[in-house]
Amino acid sequence: QLQAFGGGLVQAGGSLRLSCAASGRDAYRTPMGWFRQGPGKEREFVGCISGNGMGIMYADSVKGRFTISRDNVKNTVYLQMNSLKPEDTAVYYCAAGYYGSNSDGYRSWGQGTQVTVSS
């Protein structure tokens, strides 16, 4: 099971940190990903991290602004979002079980947390 939290309203240029707490089969050293779905848009890949944290991938749209990390003691994955833009406004989802940009590869999904960036 996954639970994502940390979303909110922030001004452009600001920062937010999302967290995704994993439990059960999704917990120990499971590769994790972040996706987002903006209003009227399809769900898109944001980034992912391998089970040991050594492998990290980002979408070009967030590279250099977003950072994914994990704490395997707390079974939690983080998405640090800096220099936020209005186009980053979306519901953000964490997912477990795969390392890559293909959403079909992930077996578990969190409930989503809303991020709104005002201009």
N, C-alpha and C positions, 0 to 999 in steps of 0.2 A: 504494500500500500504506500501511496505517496501523498504528501500534504505540502502544498506550496503556499507560501505566505510572504508578505513584505511589500506588496504592491501599494499604490497610492497615487496621489496627485502631486506633481512636481513641475516646476517651471523649466522651460528650455534651458539647457546648460547645467541643470542640476544632476543629482545622483540618487540612485536607489539601490538597495541590495535585496535581492530575492533569495529566499531559502526554500529548500525542498527536503523535507524529512522523510526518510524511507524506513519502512518496517517490513517484517516478514521476509519473504523471498526476495524482495527488492532491496534489502538492506546491504548485506555485506559485500563490498567491493564489486557492486554491479555497475556496469557502464551506464551513464545517465546522459540525457539530453534535455535541452530547452528549446521550446518552440513558441511561436506567438501567432495570434490571429487578430489582425486589426479590423476595424469596422468595414464591412463590405469586401474584405480580402480573404484569400485562402490562407490556411495555416502555413506558416513558413518556418524553416529551420533557423535557429539562432546559434546554437553551438552544442558541443557534447564533450564529455570527459570520460576517459577510460577508467576501469575499476581501480587501478592503482594511482590514478591521477597524472600519469606520465604523458599520456596522449590527450591533446585538446585540439578541437577543431572549432572554427568560427565561420559564420556566414560573412561574406564580404561587407555586407551592410553594417555590421557591428564591429568588425575587426578594428582594433586599436582603441575602442571605446568600452567594450564589455569584456569582463574577465570571469571565467568559470573556474571554480576551485571546489575542493571537497575535503571534508573531515571524516575519515573513515572510523574514527572513534565515536563520533556523534551520529554517524550514518546520515550525514547531511551534505547536500550539494548547494553551492551558492552561485548566484549570478550577480556580479557587481556591475552596475550600469552607470557609466559616467558620460558626461557631455550629451545628455539626453536631448532628443529632437522631437518635435511634434509627431513626426512619422514613426516614432517608436511606440506611440500609443497603441495598445493592444491588450488582449488577455494573454498572459504568459502561462505556459504549461510546462511542467517537468514530466519527463518520461524515463522509463527504466528498461534495461535489458538489451541494449544495442549501442554500438559505437558507430555513428554515421549520420548522414542527413536524411535518410529515407525514413519517414515516419512509420511506414508499415513494419519496420524492423523492431519497433518498441512494443513490449508486451503489456506494460502498465502505464497509466497516465494519472497525473494528479488532477485536481478539480479546477485549476486555473486561478490566477490572481490578476486583477485589473491594474494596469499601469496607464496613467493618463498624463501626458506631457502638454502643458499649456504654453502657448507662444507669447 
